[in-house]
Amino acid sequence: MMTHSAIAARTSTRWYREKMAWNTRKAGNAVHLHLGTGVVAFDVPGDRMIHVHELLLHHEISAPVLVVTSAREVRAVFLAEADGVVLGQFQMPLGVSYLTCPGVVELPLLDRLGQDRRWFVTPDPASRWLSPASAVLAAIITSTRPSSRPRRSVLRLEPRQLIG
């Protein structure tokens, strides 16, 4: 006999897969979003979440944002579309993690209260596109104290000439 959590996980997995076209799989009583195939994520300290979200909205960009709460801290996970500007962890400010393939993000179950994760900005099936990773990273960097920003401006890399 399936528990309510197992049924919720199965139903949520199917919803994310069918309505949002995300690569999700049920894992026990959880839903895992497998990153890759164009989807990346930024794990940001919770105290920067509102500012990053407001900066994105100011530029008419909206990204699904997941809030993960633990006994120690609150984290925000911004989902985005991979692009050629965001290359890796070396571009991230202190405290921010860049998550990509073969990473996994655990998503909230759709009809369960009291979870340690919930949507701050809920994914919208009517607007399934994700924001470009470079736009999300720019908002994250802008919301970060200058002393914690990456040393090199990665959003304005100068072209390099290859000798050959």
C-alpha positions as CSV (number, residue, x, y, z in Angstrom):
1,M,0.0,0.0,0.0
2,M,1.4,3.4,-1.0
3,T,1.6,6.1,1.6
4,H,0.3,9.6,1.1
5,S,3.9,10.9,0.6
6,A,4.6,8.3,-2.0
7,I,1.4,9.2,-3.9
8,A,2.2,12.9,-3.6
9,A,5.8,12.2,-4.9
10,R,4.5,10.3,-7.9
11,T,1.8,12.9,-8.7
12,S,4.3,15.8,-8.3
13,T,6.9,14.1,-10.5
14,R,4.4,13.6,-13.2
15,W,3.2,17.2,-13.0
16,Y,6.7,18.7,-13.2
17,R,7.5,16.4,-16.1
18,E,4.3,17.0,-18.1
19,K,3.4,20.6,-17.3
20,M,7.0,22.1,-17.0
21,A,8.8,19.7,-19.3
22,W,11.5,19.1,-16.6
23,N,13.6,16.0,-16.3
24,T,12.2,14.8,-13.0
25,R,12.2,11.4,-11.3
26,K,10.6,10.0,-8.2
27,A,13.2,9.0,-5.6
28,G,11.5,7.4,-2.6
29,N,9.1,10.0,-1.3
30,A,10.9,12.9,-3.1
31,V,11.0,14.4,-6.5
32,H,14.4,15.0,-8.1
33,L,15.0,17.5,-10.9
34,H,18.0,16.2,-12.9
35,L,20.0,19.2,-14.1
36,G,21.4,19.3,-17.6
37,T,19.6,19.4,-20.9
38,G,19.6,23.2,-20.6
39,V,18.6,23.5,-16.9
40,V,21.0,24.8,-14.3
41,A,20.5,26.2,-10.8
42,F,22.1,28.7,-8.4
43,D,22.1,27.9,-4.7
44,V,22.1,31.3,-2.9
45,P,22.1,32.3,0.8
46,G,18.5,33.1,1.8
47,D,19.3,36.6,2.9
48,R,20.0,37.6,-0.8
49,M,16.9,35.9,-2.2
50,I,14.5,38.8,-2.1
51,H,17.1,41.3,-3.5
52,V,18.0,38.9,-6.4
53,H,14.3,38.3,-7.1
54,E,13.6,42.1,-7.2
55,L,16.5,42.8,-9.5
56,L,15.2,40.1,-11.9
57,L,11.7,41.5,-11.8
58,H,13.1,45.0,-12.4
59,H,14.3,43.7,-15.7
60,E,11.1,41.8,-16.3
61,I,12.7,38.4,-15.7
62,S,11.1,35.8,-13.6
63,A,12.7,32.6,-12.5
64,P,11.3,29.8,-10.4
65,V,12.8,30.1,-6.9
66,L,12.8,27.3,-4.4
67,V,13.4,28.0,-0.6
68,V,15.1,25.3,1.4
69,T,15.0,25.6,5.2
70,S,17.2,23.7,7.6
71,A,17.9,24.0,11.3
72,R,21.1,26.0,10.4
73,E,20.1,28.2,7.5
74,V,17.7,29.2,4.7
75,R,18.9,28.8,1.1
76,A,17.3,29.8,-2.2
77,V,17.6,27.9,-5.4
78,F,17.1,29.8,-8.6
79,L,16.4,27.7,-11.7
80,A,17.7,29.0,-15.0
81,E,18.4,28.1,-18.6
82,A,22.1,27.3,-19.3
83,D,23.9,29.7,-21.6
84,G,27.4,30.2,-22.8
85,V,28.3,33.0,-20.5
86,V,28.1,31.1,-17.2
87,L,30.9,28.6,-17.3
88,G,31.4,27.3,-13.8
89,Q,31.8,27.7,-10.1
90,F,34.8,30.0,-10.4
91,Q,32.4,32.8,-11.5
92,M,30.3,32.6,-8.4
93,P,30.4,35.0,-5.4
94,L,31.2,33.6,-2.0
95,G,28.4,31.5,-0.6
96,V,26.8,30.8,-4.0
97,S,27.0,27.4,-5.7
98,Y,26.5,26.8,-9.4
99,L,24.6,23.5,-9.9
100,T,24.7,21.8,-13.3
101,C,24.8,18.3,-14.8
102,P,25.1,15.7,-13.2
103,G,23.5,17.6,-10.2
104,V,20.0,17.0,-8.8
105,V,17.7,19.5,-7.0
106,E,15.0,18.1,-4.8
107,L,11.7,19.8,-5.6
108,P,8.8,20.3,-3.2
109,L,5.8,18.0,-3.3
110,L,2.9,19.9,-4.7
111,D,0.2,19.1,-2.2
112,R,2.2,18.7,1.0
113,L,2.5,21.3,3.8
114,G,5.3,21.4,6.4
115,Q,8.1,20.4,4.0
116,D,11.6,21.8,4.4
117,R,11.3,23.1,0.8
118,R,8.7,25.3,-0.8
119,W,8.3,27.5,-3.9
120,F,8.9,31.2,-3.4
121,V,8.3,31.8,-7.1
122,T,6.1,28.9,-8.3
123,P,6.8,27.5,-11.8
124,D,4.1,28.5,-14.2
125,P,3.1,26.0,-16.9
126,A,1.7,28.9,-19.1
127,S,5.3,30.3,-19.2
128,R,7.6,27.3,-19.1
129,W,10.7,29.1,-20.3
130,L,13.5,29.7,-17.8
131,S,15.5,32.9,-17.5
132,P,19.1,32.9,-18.9
133,A,21.7,31.8,-16.4
134,S,23.7,35.0,-17.2
135,A,20.8,37.2,-16.2
136,V,20.4,35.3,-12.9
137,L,24.1,35.4,-12.2
138,A,24.2,39.2,-12.9
139,A,21.5,39.7,-10.3
140,I,23.3,37.5,-7.8
141,I,26.5,39.4,-8.3
142,T,24.8,42.8,-8.0
143,S,23.2,41.7,-4.7
144,T,26.5,40.6,-3.3
145,R,28.8,42.8,-1.2
146,P,31.8,43.9,-3.4
147,S,34.3,42.0,-1.1
148,S,32.5,38.7,-1.8
149,R,32.1,39.1,-5.6
150,P,34.3,37.1,-8.0
151,R,37.6,38.9,-8.6
152,R,37.2,39.0,-12.3
153,S,34.2,40.4,-14.0
154,V,33.0,37.3,-15.8
155,L,30.1,39.0,-17.5
156,R,32.4,41.2,-19.5
157,L,35.2,38.9,-20.5
158,E,37.5,40.3,-23.1
159,P,38.0,38.2,-26.3
160,R,41.3,36.3,-26.3
161,Q,43.3,35.8,-29.4
162,L,44.4,32.2,-30.1
163,I,47.9,31.9,-31.5
164,G,48.2,29.1,-34.0
